Every structure is written in C-alpha cells, then in structure tokens.
C-alpha cells in the first residue's frame, strides 16, 4: 500500500513538473509577445508623431 502511494505521488509530481515547464515556456512566450506588441505600438506612435511634425 505504501509502495502504491509512492508510485502514485511520484507520477503526479512528474506530471506537475512537466506542466510547470510547459507553463514557464508559455509565460516566456507570452512575455516576448507582449514586449513585441509594446515595441510595435511605440514605433507606430513615434512614426505618427514624426509624420505630424513633418506636416506642421
């Protein structure tokens, strides 16, 4: 019975570890995407500002 519990918990632990690694990869991917989005937004704002400054 104790052996069964050990195996069961080790299986759950390994699955949790795998999910944790996946979550880390996903969070880093989302963070990079967010950074890219902010950069593109910043560039577009700069571009618009540049265009307006040329016009005036």
Secondary structure, DSSP 8 states (H G I E B T S, - for coil): -HHHHHHHHHHHHHHHHHHHHHHHHHHHHHHHHHHHHHHHHHHHHHHHHHHHHHH-
